[in-house]
Amino acid sequence: MTDRDEEQSAAPLRLLPWTSPEGKPCYLDTDDPQSLLSRLADDVEEAQLTSARDVLLGSEAVLADVVAGERAVRFALTRTTEPLRETLRIAHSRGDRIQS
């Protein structure tokens, strides 16, 4: 095991809440949860979770509206999939950090 391998086992890579321009996952290699990029990732995650809550409330309102048409329901469902994907990414990232 190299020094780098020992460091990685001590501080696992953090899955960041954004992807590369090619759509590939981005990871942060640091053991400092207060680093600039760690704090930025925390802020982005918080914004994504807030957006998810807002979209959920809107989707629930559409579903509660008995006269909402197919177009409104499809729009609400489409909008709901975006923050759901982000929320799952956040859960995966946080789960990886908890297990370490």
N, CA, C and O atoms as a GROMACS GRO file, in nm:
protein
  400
    1MET      N    1   0.085  -0.118   0.000
    1MET     CA    2   0.000   0.000   0.000
    1MET      C    3   0.089   0.124   0.000
    1MET      O    4   0.180   0.135   0.082
    2THR      N    5   0.064   0.216  -0.090
    2THR     CA    6   0.142   0.340  -0.097
    2THR      C    7   0.089   0.441   0.003
    2THR      O    8  -0.017   0.420   0.062
    3ASP      N    9   0.163   0.551   0.022
    3ASP     CA   10   0.116   0.658   0.110
    3ASP      C   11  -0.020   0.710   0.062
    3ASP      O   12  -0.108   0.739   0.142
    4ARG      N   13  -0.034   0.721  -0.069
    4ARG     CA   14  -0.159   0.773  -0.126
    4ARG      C   15  -0.275   0.678  -0.098
    4ARG      O   16  -0.386   0.722  -0.068
    5ASP      N   17  -0.250   0.547  -0.107
    5ASP     CA   18  -0.353   0.449  -0.078
    5ASP      C   19  -0.398   0.459   0.067
    5ASP      O   20  -0.517   0.448   0.096
    6GLU      N   21  -0.303   0.479   0.158
    6GLU     CA   22  -0.337   0.493   0.300
    6GLU      C   23  -0.420   0.618   0.322
    6GLU      O   24  -0.514   0.617   0.401
    7GLU      N   25  -0.385   0.728   0.253
    7GLU     CA   26  -0.462   0.852   0.266
    7GLU      C   27  -0.604   0.832   0.217
    7GLU      O   28  -0.698   0.880   0.280
    8GLN      N   29  -0.621   0.762   0.104
    8GLN     CA   30  -0.754   0.743   0.050
    8GLN      C   31  -0.840   0.661   0.144
    8GLN      O   32  -0.960   0.687   0.158
    9SER      N   33  -0.782   0.562   0.209
    9SER     CA   34  -0.863   0.483   0.300
    9SER      C   35  -0.902   0.566   0.423
    9SER      O   36  -1.005   0.539   0.484
   10ALA      N   37  -0.822   0.665   0.458
   10ALA     CA   38  -0.854   0.752   0.571
   10ALA      C   39  -0.958   0.856   0.532
   10ALA      O   40  -1.044   0.891   0.612
   11ALA      N   41  -0.951   0.906   0.411
   11ALA     CA   42  -1.044   1.009   0.365
   11ALA      C   43  -1.096   0.970   0.227
   11ALA      O   44  -1.031   0.995   0.126
   12PRO      N   45  -1.216   0.907   0.223
   12PRO     CA   46  -1.269   0.864   0.094
   12PRO      C   47  -1.305   0.983   0.005
   12PRO      O   48  -1.327   1.094   0.053
   13LEU      N   49  -1.310   0.957  -0.122
   13LEU     CA   50  -1.350   1.061  -0.215
   13LEU      C   51  -1.496   1.097  -0.191
   13LEU      O   52  -1.578   1.010  -0.163
   14ARG      N   53  -1.526   1.226  -0.202
   14ARG     CA   54  -1.663   1.272  -0.185
   14ARG      C   55  -1.726   1.292  -0.323
   14ARG      O   56  -1.671   1.363  -0.407
   15LEU      N   57  -1.840   1.228  -0.345
   15LEU     CA   58  -1.916   1.250  -0.467
   15LEU      C   59  -1.976   1.389  -0.460
   15LEU      O   60  -2.051   1.421  -0.368
   16LEU      N   61  -1.944   1.472  -0.558
   16LEU     CA   62  -1.993   1.610  -0.557
   16LEU      C   63  -2.132   1.619  -0.620
   16LEU      O   64  -2.171   1.532  -0.698
   17PRO      N   65  -2.208   1.724  -0.586
   17PRO     CA   66  -2.345   1.735  -0.635
   17PRO      C   67  -2.356   1.793  -0.776
   17PRO      O   68  -2.460   1.849  -0.812
   18TRP      N   69  -2.253   1.780  -0.854
   18TRP     CA   70  -2.257   1.823  -0.994
   18TRP      C   71  -2.174   1.724  -1.076
   18TRP      O   72  -2.099   1.643  -1.022
   19THR      N   73  -2.189   1.734  -1.207
   19THR     CA   74  -2.115   1.647  -1.297
   19THR      C   75  -2.024   1.730  -1.385
   19THR      O   76  -2.034   1.853  -1.390
   20SER      N   77  -1.935   1.661  -1.455
   20SER     CA   78  -1.847   1.729  -1.550
   20SER      C   79  -1.929   1.771  -1.671
   20SER      O   80  -2.043   1.728  -1.686
   21PRO      N   81  -1.873   1.855  -1.759
   21PRO     CA   82  -1.946   1.892  -1.881
   21PRO      C   83  -1.987   1.770  -1.965
   21PRO      O   84  -2.082   1.776  -2.042
   22GLU      N   85  -1.913   1.659  -1.950
   22GLU     CA   86  -1.945   1.538  -2.024
   22GLU      C   87  -2.049   1.453  -1.950
   22GLU      O   88  -2.088   1.346  -2.000
   23GLY      N   89  -2.095   1.498  -1.833
   23GLY     CA   90  -2.194   1.424  -1.757
   23GLY      C   91  -2.136   1.319  -1.664
   23GLY      O   92  -2.210   1.237  -1.609
   24LYS      N   93  -2.005   1.320  -1.647
   24LYS     CA   94  -1.941   1.222  -1.559
   24LYS      C   95  -1.940   1.272  -1.415
   24LYS      O   96  -1.938   1.392  -1.392
   25PRO      N   97  -1.941   1.180  -1.318
   25PRO     CA   98  -1.939   1.222  -1.178
   25PRO      C   99  -1.809   1.294  -1.143
   25PRO      O  100  -1.703   1.264  -1.198
   26CYS      N  101  -1.818   1.388  -1.052
   26CYS     CA  102  -1.701   1.461  -1.001
   26CYS      C  103  -1.682   1.423  -0.854
   26CYS      O  104  -1.779   1.406  -0.780
   27TYR      N  105  -1.558   1.410  -0.814
   27TYR     CA  106  -1.525   1.371  -0.678
   27TYR      C  107  -1.427   1.471  -0.618
   27TYR      O  108  -1.348   1.534  -0.688
   28LEU      N  109  -1.434   1.485  -0.487
   28LEU     CA  110  -1.343   1.571  -0.414
   28LEU      C  111  -1.256   1.484  -0.323
   28LEU      O  112  -1.307   1.399  -0.250
   29ASP      N  113  -1.126   1.507  -0.329
   29ASP     CA  114  -1.030   1.433  -0.247
   29ASP      C  115  -0.975   1.528  -0.140
   29ASP      O  116  -0.880   1.601  -0.165
   30THR      N  117  -1.037   1.525  -0.023
   30THR     CA  118  -0.989   1.607   0.089
   30THR      C  119  -1.036   1.546   0.219
   30THR      O  120  -1.138   1.478   0.225
   31ASP      N  121  -0.960   1.569   0.323
   31ASP     CA  122  -1.003   1.526   0.455
   31ASP      C  123  -1.048   1.647   0.538
   31ASP      O  124  -1.070   1.636   0.659
   32ASP      N  125  -1.063   1.762   0.471
   32ASP     CA  126  -1.104   1.885   0.538
   32ASP      C  127  -1.247   1.920   0.500
   32ASP      O  128  -1.270   1.973   0.391
   33PRO      N  129  -1.345   1.892   0.588
   33PRO     CA  130  -1.484   1.923   0.555
   33PRO      C  131  -1.512   2.074   0.549
   33PRO      O  132  -1.621   2.115   0.509
   34GLN      N  133  -1.415   2.155   0.589
   34GLN     CA  134  -1.432   2.300   0.583
   34GLN      C  135  -1.355   2.363   0.466
   34GLN      O  136  -1.346   2.485   0.457
   35SER      N  137  -1.301   2.280   0.376
   35SER     CA  138  -1.230   2.336   0.261
   35SER      C  139  -1.330   2.414   0.174
   35SER      O  140  -1.451   2.395   0.184
   36LEU      N  141  -1.276   2.500   0.090
   36LEU     CA  142  -1.361   2.582   0.004
   36LEU      C  143  -1.454   2.496  -0.081
   36LEU      O  144  -1.573   2.525  -0.090
   37LEU      N  145  -1.402   2.391  -0.144
   37LEU     CA  146  -1.486   2.306  -0.228
   37LEU      C  147  -1.585   2.224  -0.146
   37LEU      O  148  -1.696   2.199  -0.192
   38SER      N  149  -1.547   2.182  -0.026
   38SER     CA  150  -1.641   2.110   0.060
   38SER      C  151  -1.757   2.200   0.097
   38SER      O  152  -1.873   2.157   0.092
   39ARG      N  153  -1.729   2.322   0.134
   39ARG     CA  154  -1.836   2.416   0.171
   39ARG      C  155  -1.923   2.450   0.051
   39ARG      O  156  -2.044   2.462   0.064
   40LEU      N  157  -1.861   2.466  -0.067
   40LEU     CA  158  -1.938   2.493  -0.189
   40LEU      C  159  -2.031   2.376  -0.218
   40LEU      O  160  -2.148   2.396  -0.250
   41ALA      N  161  -1.980   2.253  -0.206
   41ALA     CA  162  -2.062   2.135  -0.229
   41ALA      C  163  -2.178   2.130  -0.129
   41ALA      O  164  -2.290   2.097  -0.166
   42ASP      N  165  -2.151   2.162  -0.003
   42ASP     CA  166  -2.257   2.166   0.098
   42ASP      C  167  -2.364   2.268   0.060
   42ASP      O  168  -2.484   2.240   0.072
   43ASP      N  169  -2.322   2.386   0.014
   43ASP     CA  170  -2.417   2.491  -0.026
   43ASP      C  171  -2.501   2.448  -0.146
   43ASP      O  172  -2.621   2.472  -0.150
   44VAL      N  173  -2.437   2.384  -0.243
   44VAL     CA  174  -2.510   2.337  -0.361
   44VAL      C  175  -2.610   2.229  -0.320
   44VAL      O  176  -2.725   2.230  -0.366
   45GLU      N  177  -2.569   2.137  -0.235
   45GLU     CA  178  -2.661   2.033  -0.187
   45GLU      C  179  -2.780   2.095  -0.116
   45GLU      O  180  -2.894   2.053  -0.137
   46GLU      N  181  -2.756   2.194  -0.032
   46GLU     CA  182  -2.864   2.260   0.040
   46GLU      C  183  -2.961   2.327  -0.057
   46GLU      O  184  -3.083   2.318  -0.040
   47ALA      N  185  -2.909   2.393  -0.160
   47ALA     CA  186  -2.995   2.456  -0.261
   47ALA      C  187  -3.075   2.350  -0.337
   47ALA      O  188  -3.193   2.371  -0.367
   48GLN      N  189  -3.012   2.238  -0.368
   48GLN     CA  190  -3.082   2.131  -0.438
   48GLN      C  191  -3.194   2.073  -0.353
   48GLN      O  192  -3.303   2.045  -0.404
   49LEU      N  193  -3.170   2.055  -0.223
   49LEU     CA  194  -3.274   2.002  -0.135
   49LEU      C  195  -3.389   2.101  -0.118
   49LEU      O  196  -3.505   2.061  -0.109
   50THR      N  197  -3.357   2.229  -0.112
   50THR     CA  198  -3.461   2.331  -0.104
   50THR      C  199  -3.545   2.330  -0.231
   50THR      O  200  -3.668   2.339  -0.224
   51SER      N  201  -3.481   2.320  -0.345
   51SER     CA  202  -3.552   2.312  -0.473
   51SER      C  203  -3.640   2.188  -0.477
   51SER      O  204  -3.754   2.194  -0.525
   52ALA      N  205  -3.590   2.075  -0.426
   52ALA     CA  206  -3.668   1.952  -0.425
   52ALA      C  207  -3.795   1.969  -0.342
   52ALA      O  208  -3.902   1.924  -0.381
   53ARG      N  209  -3.782   2.035  -0.228
   53ARG     CA  210  -3.898   2.060  -0.143
   53ARG      C  211  -4.001   2.146  -0.216
   53ARG      O  212  -4.120   2.117  -0.211
   54ASP      N  213  -3.954   2.251  -0.283
   54ASP     CA  214  -4.045   2.340  -0.356
   54ASP      C  215  -4.115   2.268  -0.471
   54ASP      O  216  -4.235   2.285  -0.491
   55VAL      N  217  -4.040   2.187  -0.544
   55VAL     CA  218  -4.100   2.112  -0.655
   55VAL      C  219  -4.200   2.010  -0.603
   55VAL      O  220  -4.306   1.991  -0.663
   56LEU      N  221  -4.168   1.946  -0.492
   56LEU     CA  222  -4.261   1.850  -0.432
   56LEU      C  223  -4.393   1.918  -0.396
   56LEU      O  224  -4.500   1.864  -0.424
   57LEU      N  225  -4.385   2.034  -0.334
   57LEU     CA  226  -4.507   2.106  -0.298
   57LEU      C  227  -4.590   2.140  -0.421
   57LEU      O  228  -4.713   2.127  -0.420
   58GLY      N  229  -4.524   2.184  -0.528
   58GLY     CA  230  -4.595   2.215  -0.651
   58GLY      C  231  -4.658   2.092  -0.714
   58GLY      O  232  -4.771   2.097  -0.762
   59SER      N  233  -4.584   1.983  -0.713
   59SER     CA  234  -4.636   1.858  -0.770
   59SER      C  235  -4.755   1.807  -0.690
   59SER      O  236  -4.854   1.759  -0.747
   60GLU      N  237  -4.747   1.816  -0.560
   60GLU     CA  238  -4.859   1.774  -0.476
   60GLU      C  239  -4.983   1.858  -0.505
   60GLU      O  240  -5.094   1.807  -0.505
   61ALA      N  241  -4.963   1.987  -0.528
   61ALA     CA  242  -5.077   2.075  -0.559
   61ALA      C  243  -5.142   2.034  -0.691
   61ALA      O  244  -5.264   2.033  -0.703
   62VAL      N  245  -5.060   2.001  -0.791
   62VAL     CA  246  -5.114   1.958  -0.920
   62VAL      C  247  -5.192   1.828  -0.902
   62VAL      O  248  -5.302   1.814  -0.955
   63LEU      N  249  -5.135   1.733  -0.828
   63LEU     CA  250  -5.203   1.606  -0.808
   63LEU      C  251  -5.333   1.620  -0.728
   63LEU      O  252  -5.425   1.541  -0.746
   64ALA      N  253  -5.339   1.718  -0.640
   64ALA     CA  254  -5.460   1.741  -0.560
   64ALA      C  255  -5.569   1.812  -0.640
   64ALA      O  256  -5.686   1.812  -0.600
   65ASP      N  257  -5.532   1.871  -0.752
   65ASP     CA  258  -5.628   1.943  -0.835
   65ASP      C  259  -5.699   1.844  -0.926
   65ASP      O  260  -5.641   1.794  -1.022
   66VAL      N  261  -5.826   1.817  -0.896
   66VAL     CA  262  -5.900   1.715  -0.971
   66VAL      C  263  -5.924   1.754  -1.116
   66VAL      O  264  -5.955   1.668  -1.199
   67VAL      N  265  -5.911   1.880  -1.148
   67VAL     CA  266  -5.932   1.923  -1.288
   67VAL      C  267  -5.801   1.944  -1.363
   67VAL      O  268  -5.801   1.987  -1.478
   68ALA      N  269  -5.689   1.914  -1.298
   68ALA     CA  270  -5.561   1.927  -1.366
   68ALA      C  271  -5.557   1.831  -1.484
   68ALA      O  272  -5.589   1.712  -1.470
   69GLY      N  273  -5.519   1.881  -1.596
   69GLY     CA  274  -5.516   1.798  -1.716
   69GLY      C  275  -5.388   1.718  -1.728
   69GLY      O  276  -5.296   1.729  -1.646
   70GLU      N  277  -5.385   1.636  -1.831
   70GLU     CA  278  -5.269   1.550  -1.854
   70GLU      C  279  -5.142   1.633  -1.870
   70GLU      O  280  -5.036   1.594  -1.820
   71ARG      N  281  -5.151   1.744  -1.936
   71ARG     CA  282  -5.033   1.829  -1.959
   71ARG      C  283  -4.974   1.877  -1.827
   71ARG      O  284  -4.852   1.874  -1.809
   72ALA      N  285  -5.059   1.921  -1.735
   72ALA     CA  286  -5.012   1.969  -1.605
   72ALA      C  287  -4.949   1.856  -1.524
   72ALA      O  288  -4.846   1.874  -1.460
   73VAL      N  289  -5.012   1.740  -1.528
   73VAL     CA  290  -4.959   1.626  -1.453
   73VAL      C  291  -4.825   1.582  -1.511
   73VAL      O  292  -4.731   1.555  -1.436
   74ARG      N  293  -4.815   1.575  -1.644
   74ARG     CA  294  -4.689   1.536  -1.708
   74ARG      C  295  -4.579   1.638  -1.676
   74ARG      O  296  -4.464   1.599  -1.650
   75PHE      N  297  -4.613   1.766  -1.677
   75PHE     CA  298  -4.515   1.869  -1.644
   75PHE      C  299  -4.468   1.852  -1.499
   75PHE      O  300  -4.348   1.859  -1.472
   76ALA      N  301  -4.562   1.832  -1.408
   76ALA     CA  302  -4.527   1.815  -1.266
   76ALA      C  303  -4.438   1.692  -1.247
   76ALA      O  304  -4.341   1.698  -1.171
   77LEU      N  305  -4.470   1.584  -1.314
   77LEU     CA  306  -4.389   1.462  -1.302
   77LEU      C  307  -4.249   1.484  -1.360
   77LEU      O  308  -4.150   1.441  -1.302
   78THR      N  309  -4.242   1.550  -1.473
   78THR     CA  310  -4.112   1.578  -1.534
   78THR      C  311  -4.028   1.664  -1.441
   78THR      O  312  -3.910   1.637  -1.421
   79ARG      N  313  -4.088   1.768  -1.386
   79ARG     CA  314  -4.015   1.856  -1.294
   79ARG      C  315  -3.973   1.783  -1.167
   79ARG      O  316  -3.869   1.814  -1.110
   80THR      N  317  -4.051   1.687  -1.123
   80THR     CA  318  -4.020   1.613  -1.000
   80THR      C  319  -3.901   1.520  -1.018
   80THR      O  320  -3.827   1.495  -0.923
   81THR      N  321  -3.880   1.468  -1.139
   81THR     CA  322  -3.770   1.375  -1.160
   81THR      C  323  -3.634   1.444  -1.146
   81THR      O  324  -3.537   1.381  -1.106
   82GLU      N  325  -3.626   1.571  -1.179
   82GLU     CA  326  -3.497   1.643  -1.172
   82GLU      C  327  -3.444   1.651  -1.028
   82GLU      O  328  -3.332   1.606  -1.003
   83PRO      N  329  -3.521   1.706  -0.933
   83PRO     CA  330  -3.468   1.711  -0.796
   83PRO      C  331  -3.460   1.574  -0.730
   83PRO      O  332  -3.380   1.555  -0.638
   84LEU      N  333  -3.542   1.480  -0.774
   84LEU     CA  334  -3.532   1.345  -0.719
   84LEU      C  335  -3.396   1.285  -0.754
   84LEU      O  336  -3.332   1.222  -0.670
   85ARG      N  337  -3.353   1.304  -0.876
   85ARG     CA  338  -3.221   1.256  -0.918
   85ARG      C  339  -3.111   1.322  -0.834
   85ARG      O  340  -3.018   1.254  -0.790
   86GLU      N  341  -3.123   1.453  -0.812
   86GLU     CA  342  -3.023   1.525  -0.731
   86GLU      C  343  -3.025   1.477  -0.586
   86GLU      O  344  -2.920   1.462  -0.524
   87THR      N  345  -3.144   1.454  -0.532
   87THR     CA  346  -3.156   1.410  -0.394
   87THR      C  347  -3.096   1.271  -0.375
   87THR      O  348  -3.030   1.244  -0.274
   88LEU      N  349  -3.118   1.183  -0.471
   88LEU     CA  350  -3.057   1.050  -0.463
   88LEU      C  351  -2.905   1.059  -0.468
   88LEU      O  352  -2.836   0.983  -0.400
   89ARG      N  353  -2.852   1.150  -0.548
   89ARG     CA  354  -2.707   1.170  -0.556
   89ARG      C  355  -2.653   1.219  -0.421
   89ARG      O  356  -2.548   1.172  -0.376
   90ILE      N  357  -2.725   1.311  -0.358
   90ILE     CA  358  -2.684   1.362  -0.227
   90ILE      C  359  -2.687   1.249  -0.124
   90ILE      O  360  -2.595   1.235  -0.044
   91ALA      N  361  -2.793   1.169  -0.126
   91ALA     CA  362  -2.803   1.058  -0.032
   91ALA      C  363  -2.689   0.959  -0.052
   91ALA      O  364  -2.631   0.909   0.045
   92HIS      N  365  -2.657   0.930  -0.176
   92HIS     CA  366  -2.546   0.839  -0.206
   92HIS      C  367  -2.414   0.896  -0.152
   92HIS      O  368  -2.336   0.825  -0.088
   93SER      N  369  -2.391   1.024  -0.178
   93SER     CA  370  -2.267   1.088  -0.134
   93SER      C  371  -2.258   1.088   0.019
   93SER      O  372  -2.153   1.055   0.075
   94ARG      N  373  -2.365   1.125   0.085
   94ARG     CA  374  -2.365   1.129   0.232
   94ARG      C  375  -2.353   0.989   0.291
   94ARG      O  376  -2.287   0.970   0.393
   95GLY      N  377  -2.416   0.893   0.229
   95GLY     CA  378  -2.406   0.755   0.276
   95GLY      C  379  -2.264   0.704   0.268
   95GLY      O  380  -2.217   0.636   0.359
   96ASP      N  381  -2.195   0.737   0.159
   96ASP     CA  382  -2.055   0.697   0.146
   96ASP      C  383  -1.971   0.758   0.257
   96ASP      O  384  -1.881   0.692   0.310
   97ARG      N  385  -1.999   0.883   0.293
   97ARG     CA  386  -1.920   0.948   0.397
   97ARG      C  387  -1.952   0.894   0.536
   97ARG      O  388  -1.864   0.889   0.622
   98ILE      N  389  -2.077   0.853   0.559
   98ILE     CA  390  -2.114   0.797   0.689
   98ILE      C  391  -2.050   0.662   0.710
   98ILE      O  392  -2.007   0.630   0.821
   99GLN      N  393  -2.042   0.581   0.605
   99GLN     CA  394  -1.987   0.447   0.616
   99GLN      C  395  -1.838   0.447   0.644
   99GLN      O  396  -1.784   0.348   0.692
  100SER      N  397  -1.771   0.556   0.616
  100SER     CA  398  -1.626   0.562   0.634
  100SER      C  399  -1.587   0.585   0.778
  100SER      O  400  -1.468   0.593   0.810
   0.00000   0.00000   0.00000
